[in-house]
């Protein structure tokens, strides 16, 4: 079987458009032509309402790659505890709109591809931000892979780093005995390889999948949205801005299809939910 890549959704979230998180320095309220797919008016950010960009919280399942492979694990938007996503946002003064649906549970999403959580063999993390590790505990039989440059920030983040939420560090610590740390490029199998490009975080890596349509590149948060790629315009969260811009060029040269991490437009381009 040729490899395919499925986008699986664990939630939907947004922060106010005034944050300029999506495109660095761009006011999407004024610059309408640059708005990514998913723009919405009147979202509830706590007591306030306003515009924002709805973004899927995603995992990607790789089918036909000799192993049952998941890329990132999203987070649980129904978690109302002190260590859940809502509390983590609120504690940092970040207004957030978060949506959950029954069909977006990990179990329900994996059922779409005929897999149960305990059957996942391998979880590849593009990086270790909270929205990429939040369901790690649901995969008891999996080995995990991440770049070693991510680990310190994930388990003991300094206050100045964005989105390595300290509340989520147990999601990494609890699988530490199954976590393989790599440095640079790694071939997972004949269908899947990993390349560290950095930029968004010190150890941001892309996942390359060989399919019948060519090489698919899962960009992680190097590209949140298709508009980042179309405009060559980085998002507003990064460790190394030149490295992000260089990564756009690298992905264009080395992949036939680039898939952003958080764009509902994927399901418009691929209504069956997969590419490959």
Number of C-alpha atoms within 10 A of each C-alpha: 9 12 19 21 25 24 25 26 26 29 24 20 17 23 24 21 19 14 17 18 20 26 24 15 14 20 17 22 16 9 9 11 8 18 19 21 17 15 16 13 13 10 19 18 18 10 6 10 13 14 19 27 24 24 24 24 27 25 28 23 24 24 20 15 20 14 14 17 23 25 27 29 28 24 25 19 22 17 13 11 10 11 15 19 24 19 17 19 16 12 11 12 9 15 19 20 20 21 16 16 12 11 13 20 20 22 15 18 22 21 12 13 13 8 15 16 20 12 14 20 17 20 25 26 25 29 30 29 24 25 24 24 26 24 20 20 15 15 20 14 14 23 18 24 21 24 26 16 20 21 20 13 20 26 19 12 16 13 11 7 14 16 19 24 25 19 16 24 23 17 20 21 14 12 17 14 10 16 20 14 14 15 13 14 14 13 12 16 11 10 19 21 16 23 18 22 23 25 23 24 26 20 25 26 29 28 23 23 25 21 20 13 13 13 19 26 24 25 24 23 25 30 27 23 28 20 20 21 20 10 10 16 20 28 23 15 20 20 16 13 16 11 18 25 16 14 23 21 13 12 21 13 9 13 17 14 18 20 22 22 26 24 23 22 17 21 14 11 11 13 10 11 14 18 22 19
